[in-house]
Structures are given as structure tokens and as C-alpha cells.
Amino acid sequence: MAEVPESEVFNHLYRTVRAGDEPTLSAPFGDVVLDDADTPLLLVSADIGCTPMVAMLEHLAATGATRPAWALHADRSPAEHALRTDTDHTLGELPAARAQFWYEQDAVGEPGARPGLMDLTDLDLPADVYLCGSLPFMRAARTQLLKAGVPACHIRYEVFGPEVCLAYVED
């Protein structure tokens, strides 16, 4: 028997949607909305948390934005990095954008990749930060950002799961 993912939404759809059904869907939305400022931008994600970040990059490309942007992403391996092709393509359309990826496995030989977990200590960090990923990942990234001098009010985030405030779940 195939392993069932631990996902509330997936499992609900698996139990209730049948071939031929036409589910009603909405556009993705959440608490994090990219502002159109000209300040430098840091998009920090892990796993499927890259989804809103790629949408933000696409918005920047579509509007001809010239603001400096870093797309930083952590994943298990290059093979599991969702939307990697979309990210690379969109970054190619943004003259002031750069990317850095971290992979726990198989990082060697992968362009723009570092091995292991995301480490923000040696980056020149811009002003506006957007985080998206699991709660443990965002706790670690937020802690590194605060230690690097990024003000808490410049860090916006999207939690995949029940509404939780990162500031109150610090270890």
C-alpha cells in the first residue's frame, strides 16, 4: 500500500473528490503581500514555501521592477526543489536579482547551491524580508536575521498551518 502524505488538505481531497468532480478553487492568498517599494528585497523559503516567493519574483518581472532582490531557498535535494525551473527563468528576467540555494543532499555540482541547512550569517542582508516555510525553518531563519541586525518589523512571514506568531514561538 502506498504511503499517504501527512497533509490535511490532500487527505480531505483524496477522501472526497472523485473522477469527474469539478472542485471550486480560489487563487492562492495569505497574509504576506509584496509591497511595490524600491527597497532591496530578501525572499527566504524552504520546501514548498517557495510558491509565494516565485509568485513575487514573477510580479517583479511583470512590472519591470529594478529593486535588488535575493531569492534564498533551502530544500532536501535539487530533485525535490519545487519550481526551481520557474525560479531560474524568472531570475533571468530580473537584472538586479540573485539566488542562493541550500540542499541537505546532492548539492555538489549543482549550480548556485551550498550543502547543508540555510546559513544567513555571511550574506549582505537587504531591508525587506519575506519568509515562508515550515515553522522550525522560519524560527531558525528569523533568529539568524535578527542576529544579523534586520529589524523584526522588516520581517514578514507566512505560516503553513494554524496561525502562529513567530515572535511568540521562539525557543
C-alpha beads as a LAMMPS data file, in Angstrom:
LAMMPS data file: protein, C-alpha beads

171 atoms
170 bonds

1 atom types
1 bond types

-500.0 500.0 xlo xhi
-500.0 500.0 ylo yhi
-500.0 500.0 zlo zhi

Masses

1 110.0

Atoms # bond

1 1 1 0.000 0.000 0.000
2 1 1 1.304 3.474 -0.886
3 1 1 2.301 5.822 1.913
4 1 1 -0.282 8.580 2.496
5 1 1 1.212 12.070 2.962
6 1 1 0.606 13.878 6.242
7 1 1 -1.479 16.662 4.762
8 1 1 -4.891 17.746 5.949
9 1 1 -5.908 19.220 2.591
10 1 1 -4.505 16.380 0.471
11 1 1 -6.195 13.751 2.619
12 1 1 -9.524 15.628 2.509
13 1 1 -9.346 15.848 -1.299
14 1 1 -8.291 12.196 -1.568
15 1 1 -11.312 11.107 0.507
16 1 1 -13.914 13.368 -1.107
17 1 1 -13.018 14.202 -4.738
18 1 1 -13.787 11.618 -7.415
19 1 1 -13.013 11.392 -11.145
20 1 1 -15.280 13.805 -12.983
21 1 1 -15.812 16.106 -9.987
22 1 1 -15.237 19.821 -10.619
23 1 1 -13.964 21.367 -7.381
24 1 1 -14.267 25.100 -6.911
25 1 1 -10.853 26.665 -6.291
26 1 1 -9.677 30.152 -5.487
27 1 1 -6.489 31.993 -6.229
28 1 1 -3.830 31.491 -3.556
29 1 1 -3.837 34.106 -0.846
30 1 1 -2.369 34.705 2.557
31 1 1 -1.054 37.277 4.967
32 1 1 2.130 38.101 3.069
33 1 1 1.708 40.583 0.242
34 1 1 4.666 42.066 -1.615
35 1 1 4.818 45.835 -1.461
36 1 1 5.936 47.800 -4.508
37 1 1 8.680 49.725 -2.712
38 1 1 12.119 50.183 -4.240
39 1 1 13.948 48.864 -1.181
40 1 1 16.122 45.761 -1.504
41 1 1 14.244 42.509 -1.065
42 1 1 15.112 39.161 0.514
43 1 1 12.838 36.184 -0.227
44 1 1 13.631 33.290 2.119
45 1 1 11.919 29.922 1.698
46 1 1 12.150 26.209 2.321
47 1 1 10.423 23.288 0.641
48 1 1 7.072 24.269 -0.894
49 1 1 7.374 27.671 0.822
50 1 1 8.959 28.794 -2.444
51 1 1 5.482 29.037 -4.022
52 1 1 4.629 32.594 -2.886
53 1 1 8.243 33.649 -3.430
54 1 1 8.162 32.585 -7.093
55 1 1 4.881 34.486 -7.476
56 1 1 6.572 37.572 -6.008
57 1 1 9.506 37.217 -8.418
58 1 1 7.064 36.859 -11.316
59 1 1 5.288 40.027 -10.180
60 1 1 8.600 41.888 -10.088
61 1 1 9.420 40.682 -13.608
62 1 1 5.944 41.525 -14.952
63 1 1 6.100 45.067 -13.549
64 1 1 9.655 45.714 -14.724
65 1 1 10.881 46.208 -11.164
66 1 1 14.543 47.095 -10.771
67 1 1 14.839 46.672 -6.995
68 1 1 17.655 44.409 -5.832
69 1 1 16.308 41.002 -4.816
70 1 1 17.770 37.850 -3.291
71 1 1 15.888 34.545 -3.600
72 1 1 17.189 32.167 -0.924
73 1 1 15.817 28.640 -0.762
74 1 1 16.516 25.527 1.303
75 1 1 15.407 22.034 0.354
76 1 1 16.260 18.383 0.848
77 1 1 17.810 17.992 -2.619
78 1 1 17.801 19.598 -6.082
79 1 1 15.359 16.899 -7.237
80 1 1 12.862 17.944 -4.542
81 1 1 13.201 21.698 -5.164
82 1 1 9.732 22.659 -6.405
83 1 1 9.542 25.424 -9.008
84 1 1 13.333 25.540 -9.481
85 1 1 12.994 25.961 -13.261
86 1 1 10.435 28.755 -12.788
87 1 1 12.696 30.456 -10.261
88 1 1 15.729 30.310 -12.549
89 1 1 13.722 31.559 -15.546
90 1 1 12.192 34.485 -13.653
91 1 1 15.509 35.457 -12.069
92 1 1 16.902 35.678 -15.609
93 1 1 14.339 38.405 -16.310
94 1 1 15.356 40.486 -13.287
95 1 1 18.663 42.322 -13.743
96 1 1 19.127 43.050 -10.027
97 1 1 18.107 39.620 -8.701
98 1 1 20.299 36.816 -7.402
99 1 1 19.666 33.378 -5.921
100 1 1 21.303 31.078 -3.431
101 1 1 20.134 27.530 -2.717
102 1 1 20.965 25.119 0.103
103 1 1 20.422 21.376 -0.212
104 1 1 20.776 18.815 2.554
105 1 1 21.665 16.186 -0.080
106 1 1 23.224 16.211 -3.545
107 1 1 24.348 19.869 -3.532
108 1 1 27.743 19.080 -5.068
109 1 1 27.841 20.030 -8.738
110 1 1 24.531 21.897 -8.563
111 1 1 24.899 25.495 -9.845
112 1 1 24.240 28.096 -7.156
113 1 1 23.966 25.540 -4.369
114 1 1 25.525 25.131 -0.959
115 1 1 25.422 21.936 1.103
116 1 1 23.507 21.656 4.362
117 1 1 20.983 23.884 6.069
118 1 1 20.450 27.531 5.184
119 1 1 23.034 29.822 6.751
120 1 1 22.393 33.558 6.547
121 1 1 25.450 34.677 8.512
122 1 1 27.668 35.600 5.562
123 1 1 25.136 37.429 3.392
124 1 1 24.782 41.160 2.930
125 1 1 21.153 41.336 4.015
126 1 1 18.728 43.798 2.427
127 1 1 15.956 45.639 4.217
128 1 1 12.627 43.919 3.408
129 1 1 12.428 40.206 4.204
130 1 1 9.703 37.687 3.366
131 1 1 9.794 34.199 4.917
132 1 1 7.777 31.126 4.002
133 1 1 8.225 27.515 5.026
134 1 1 7.787 25.247 7.998
135 1 1 7.651 26.750 11.453
136 1 1 11.022 25.264 12.559
137 1 1 12.680 26.613 9.399
138 1 1 11.206 30.091 9.877
139 1 1 12.210 30.168 13.548
140 1 1 15.815 29.407 12.582
141 1 1 15.868 31.884 9.689
142 1 1 14.224 34.646 11.747
143 1 1 16.742 34.136 14.554
144 1 1 19.639 34.456 12.083
145 1 1 18.095 37.566 10.514
146 1 1 17.608 39.258 13.894
147 1 1 21.198 38.437 14.907
148 1 1 22.353 39.949 11.596
149 1 1 20.629 43.211 12.525
150 1 1 17.447 43.010 10.446
151 1 1 14.692 44.762 12.455
152 1 1 11.783 42.479 13.361
153 1 1 9.351 44.921 11.729
154 1 1 11.088 44.285 8.356
155 1 1 10.467 40.532 8.511
156 1 1 7.143 39.336 7.090
157 1 1 6.177 35.687 7.064
158 1 1 3.572 33.158 6.031
159 1 1 2.969 30.092 8.212
160 1 1 1.889 26.858 6.544
161 1 1 -0.541 25.681 9.197
162 1 1 -2.531 27.167 12.072
163 1 1 -1.973 30.885 12.642
164 1 1 1.016 31.279 14.898
165 1 1 3.126 34.348 15.573
166 1 1 6.836 33.637 15.158
167 1 1 7.774 36.161 17.812
168 1 1 5.969 34.093 20.453
169 1 1 7.256 30.671 19.487
170 1 1 10.972 31.387 19.787
171 1 1 12.861 28.817 21.821

Bonds

1 1 1 2
2 1 2 3
3 1 3 4
4 1 4 5
5 1 5 6
6 1 6 7
7 1 7 8
8 1 8 9
9 1 9 10
10 1 10 11
11 1 11 12
12 1 12 13
13 1 13 14
14 1 14 15
15 1 15 16
16 1 16 17
17 1 17 18
18 1 18 19
19 1 19 20
20 1 20 21
21 1 21 22
22 1 22 23
23 1 23 24
24 1 24 25
25 1 25 26
26 1 26 27
27 1 27 28
28 1 28 29
29 1 29 30
30 1 30 31
31 1 31 32
32 1 32 33
33 1 33 34
34 1 34 35
35 1 35 36
36 1 36 37
37 1 37 38
38 1 38 39
39 1 39 40
40 1 40 41
41 1 41 42
42 1 42 43
43 1 43 44
44 1 44 45
45 1 45 46
46 1 46 47
47 1 47 48
48 1 48 49
49 1 49 50
50 1 50 51
51 1 51 52
52 1 52 53
53 1 53 54
54 1 54 55
55 1 55 56
56 1 56 57
57 1 57 58
58 1 58 59
59 1 59 60
60 1 60 61
61 1 61 62
62 1 62 63
63 1 63 64
64 1 64 65
65 1 65 66
66 1 66 67
67 1 67 68
68 1 68 69
69 1 69 70
70 1 70 71
71 1 71 72
72 1 72 73
73 1 73 74
74 1 74 75
75 1 75 76
76 1 76 77
77 1 77 78
78 1 78 79
79 1 79 80
80 1 80 81
81 1 81 82
82 1 82 83
83 1 83 84
84 1 84 85
85 1 85 86
86 1 86 87
87 1 87 88
88 1 88 89
89 1 89 90
90 1 90 91
91 1 91 92
92 1 92 93
93 1 93 94
94 1 94 95
95 1 95 96
96 1 96 97
97 1 97 98
98 1 98 99
99 1 99 100
100 1 100 101
101 1 101 102
102 1 102 103
103 1 103 104
104 1 104 105
105 1 105 106
106 1 106 107
107 1 107 108
108 1 108 109
109 1 109 110
110 1 110 111
111 1 111 112
112 1 112 113
113 1 113 114
114 1 114 115
115 1 115 116
116 1 116 117
117 1 117 118
118 1 118 119
119 1 119 120
120 1 120 121
121 1 121 122
122 1 122 123
123 1 123 124
124 1 124 125
125 1 125 126
126 1 126 127
127 1 127 128
128 1 128 129
129 1 129 130
130 1 130 131
131 1 131 132
132 1 132 133
133 1 133 134
134 1 134 135
135 1 135 136
136 1 136 137
137 1 137 138
138 1 138 139
139 1 139 140
140 1 140 141
141 1 141 142
142 1 142 143
143 1 143 144
144 1 144 145
145 1 145 146
146 1 146 147
147 1 147 148
148 1 148 149
149 1 149 150
150 1 150 151
151 1 151 152
152 1 152 153
153 1 153 154
154 1 154 155
155 1 155 156
156 1 156 157
157 1 157 158
158 1 158 159
159 1 159 160
160 1 160 161
161 1 161 162
162 1 162 163
163 1 163 164
164 1 164 165
165 1 165 166
166 1 166 167
167 1 167 168
168 1 168 169
169 1 169 170
170 1 170 171
